């Protein structure tokens, strides 16, 4: 199995994207994590084979839920990355995490 870093841009914060990603990963047995970036994008680390990675990218590009994915960039991660299960990485404070998502969501609404 390989490890991949996937950056998803578009309207992907404030639309339950991380929860949908976690559900997808758990259903398909992917290991890794997902988190919001400060610039409005979402970062995913996934441990899977090439076929599973391609299937994940296709799912991301299908605009799951209320998201509007504009771009998906995939890079292989060199070295061993230990991942157990799949988790959502959040800011230390729930309010800060949700506030950042809401701010980036509103910003994307004005751009789209």
Secondary structure, DSSP 4 states (H G I P E B T S, - for coil): -EEEEEEEEEE-SSSSHHHHHHHHHHHHT-EEEEEE-TTS-EEEEEEE-HHHHHHHHHHHHT--TT-EEEEEEEEEEPS-----SEEEE--SSHHHHHHHHHHHHHHHHHH-
